[in-house]
Amino acid sequence: MSRTRNLYVIRLDEAVLEDSRFRKENPGYEPGKPCVYVGITSRTPEERFAQHQRGEKAGKGYVTKYGQYLMKRQYEHRNPVATAEAEDKERALAEALRRKGFAVWQR
């Protein structure tokens, strides 16, 4: 098993804002800012994005339905992260993006 993980950020189509659960998680969303999915994976971000697109381990399906592309500038400089710290780093990245006005979904 890998001792590191990778953070990733996927741009979502703004149509995701029509979903009430997504909107409820993002009361501070600033219209015009990106809608994104933030996750962690033991794979490369590209491999994980491909899985999401196929509906594999896709959770609520936001990436399967609305995923557009990886936003590498938001995560590449943060990778890899130690497995023990990965969930904390994922939450911290999601919160940092929310503070910038992004609409964010994370598991």
URGILIN-V501389 format. One line per field, one symbol per residue. ss: DSSP state (H for helix, E for strand, C for the rest). psi: psi as a letter, one per 20 degrees, with the letter a starting at -180 (. if undefined). burial: # if it has 16 or more other ideal C-beta (glycine too) atoms within 10 Angstrom, else .. A space follows every 50 residues. Layout:
ss->???
psi->???
burial->???
This chain:
ss->CCCEEEEEEEEECHHHHHCHHHHHCCCCCCCCCCEEEEEEECCCHHHHHH HHHHCCCCCCCHHHHHEEEECHHHCHHHCCEEHHHHHHHHHHHHHHHHHC CCEEEEC
psi->qqirrpqqpppqqiihiiphggghilhjpopirqprpprqqiaqhggggg gghijpljcijghghipgrpmhiihgiiqrqpghighghggggghghhhi jqpppr.
burial->....########...##.#..#...#..#...#########...#..##. ##.........##.###..##..##...#.#....#..##..##..##.. .#####.
